[in-house]
């Protein structure tokens, strides 16, 4: 279960229409979206909990491409635990902001955390998967040899350099400015009558 694409979610989180399954995660797995409240633009966690209790997914995904707020990872975990589901956070778009503590930290709450490395981390195009130890063998096998060939060592080296840069005061300041710019743009859009 993941946030609906039209509500800010991501294509890979089980996207489908009424007539067609679109993403591979909806083709190979039974998936169902959850939604934001149309009036507030916020995830209605009570509705998410009700939908999860009805659908009983094995994996609950919190993460998005276009959600304008932070996530309540503790509440998502409680909801996932209520049905025995794994909780996964996809922080691809916000990982630089999470790393610099400008947004909530999913790691204490999630079984799996995934991210790209080229968005707010500003590194090479690549990806990261973090998981609890009990899932490590399954995830490692799923990556290699099941889904991927050899590693791209040039990207690994470039990512190491970028992750070192993320751990600097300058990158923290950059992340703070990203948040400030986002708030300014949101205020301007609201003032113009747009709904976020």
N, C-alpha and C positions, 0 to 999 in steps of 0.2 A: 504494500500500500504506500503510495506516495502522493504528494500534492499535485493536483490537476495542472496540466501544462498551461491552460488558459488562465489559471489563477496564480501563476508565478512559478510553478513547479518546473521540472526538467523532462525533456523528451524521453530520457532513458529510465524514468521511474515508473514505467508501466503505461505509457500513453496509448490511448485508444479512443476511437469515436464510437458512437452508437452503432455504426455500420461496419467498422473495420478496426482490427488490431494493427497498430502502427509500429511501435518500437519492439525490438526483439524481446524485451522483458515482458511485454504483454502477449507476444506470440507464444513464447515458451512457458510462461507462467500465468496463472490466473491472477489478474491484478484489478485493483479498484482504487480510484482516486479519493482524496479528501479535498476539501475546498476552504477558501477564505470566506468570511462573511462579506457579502456584497456591499453592505452599508458601511462597514468599518475598514475593510481591507485587511483585517487581522484573521489569523487562524483562530477559529472558535474551537478551543480545546475540548469543550464538553461534547461538541458534535463529532470531533475526531474520535473521542473515546467511544461514543455510541456506535460510530461506523466501524471502528476496530472490533468492538465487542460483537457486532453482527457478522462481520466478514471473517474475523479470526485469521489474519494474515500470519505467515511465518516470519515475514520481514516487514518492519515498519520503517519507512525512510523519511527523515526530516532533512530538508535541504531544498534549494530552489535556484532558479536562474533569475527570477524577477520578483522575489518577495522583498518588500521594502522594510521589514522589521527583523528583529533578532528572534531566535528560537528559544523556547522553554524546554531545554533538553531534559531536565529533571521530570517534568510532567510527561513528556513523550516516553521516557523510560518507564515511568509508572504505568502508563497505558500499555506499553509493549509487554511489560512483566505480567499485566493482568490477563493476557491471553497466551503467555509463553512464547512471545515473538522476540526475535533479535531486533535490536534498534541500530540502524545505520544512519550516520549523518554524512551527507554529501556537502562538503564545504568548499567545493571547487571555486566558487565565485568570491568567497569571503575568507579564504584561508590566511591571507596576509593580514587581515584585520583580526582574525582569531589569534594568530601568532604574536601579534603586538598588543593583545588584550583590549582591543577596541570593541570586540564583540564577544559574546558568551563562549565558554570553553565546552565543547561537546565531549571531550575525552573522558571525564569522570563518569559519564552517563551511558555512553554508547558502546556496543559490542564491536562495531566497525565504524571507522571514519575514513572517507575517501576524499581525495582532492586532486585537481589538476595542479600544475606548478607554474603555469604561464599567465594566469590572470592576476589576482591581487598579490600573489607572491612574486610576480615579475621575473620568473625564471624561464628556462627552456620549456618547450612543449613536451610535457610528460605527465606522469601521474604517480600518486602515492596511495597506498592502502595501509592503514593501521588497523590492528585487530587485537582482541583478547587472545591470550596464549592458547586457549582451548580451540581456537579457530585457525591457528597459524598453519598447521599442516594442510588443512583443506584449502585454504586460500592460496598458499604457495603453490600447491599442485594445480589449482585452477588457473593460475597465471602461467606457470611453466611446469609441465610441458603442454597442458591442455589448450591454452589460448594464445600463447606467445612464443616466438622463437628466441633468438639470442638478445641479450641486452644491448642497448646503445650506449657504449661507454662514454662517448663525448657528451651525451646529455646528462649522464650521471655526474661527470666532473663539473659541468656547467651548473647543475642543480646544487652541488656541494658549495660552489662559490656563492650562488644566490642565497642559499640558506644561511651562510655566514653573514651576508649583507643584511638579511632580515633581522639578525640579532644585533643590530647597531642602533644607537640613538637616532640617527638620521632616518632610518626606515620607520621607526616608531613615529617620528614627526610626520613623515610622509603619510602614514596610515591615519594619523589624527587629522591631517588636512583632507584626506579622502572623505572621512566622516563629515567634517565641516562643510566641504563642498556639496556632499549629498544632502545635508540638511538645508543648505541654502537653496539648492535646486528644488527640493521638495516644497519648501516654503513658497518659492516663486510659482511653482506649478499649482499649488493650492490657491494662491492669490489669484491666479488666472482662471480659477474655477475647475481645475482638473481634480480628479479623484485618484488617490494613490492606493 
